[in-house]
Amino acid sequence: QVQLVESGGGLVQAGGSLRLSCAASGRTFSNYVMGWFRQAPGKEREFVAAISWSTGSTLYEDSVKGRFTISRDNAKNTVYLQMNSLKPEDTAVYYCARRYGSGWSESSFGSWGQGTQVTVSS
């Protein structure tokens, strides 16, 4: 079983940047897909971005394309989410997870971390 710990959240003004980290331990991955999700107050958890650990292929939700970049560091067993040009609507708790299923919704992912809060002020 893999354990995931997110970090890097905080309070930032609109237009600013943050970099989130997701450190993995335990049974780490060589050919998994890792994803970032977020959950805003009163809303369901939604997909943000994903990366293939082996190929580096990436996928983004439309609203973050061109602003967010997902990457990984094999040596550190860590996945990153670089967030630029942040908007107030990006405010949410951000989670990383490993993909177990075939889809891109929450139900296809597991081994969730505890999340890290991102707050963007206007």
C-alpha angles and dihedrals in degrees: 000000000000123000119208128199122188125204141161102073123134147126118306136165122249110279092030131115140237134179118214123201130203113195118196129206136168116035097010127194139256101168105020130118114235124201143193120217132177136205123200121198111286093006136100122257110270136198116255109168143334138199135196109235093211103040102023091230112157139205128193138193109245097247093058100042111124092015105059128051125193119203141159139218110210094194092054096038087230134136120202136202113201109198119194133173089024119199131202088250089063088070108121146105107280121214134185123210144166121252114239100162136051101256136070101238127101092265092064093057134069146161088072121195122226093261134237125241120239117189122183117193123206 
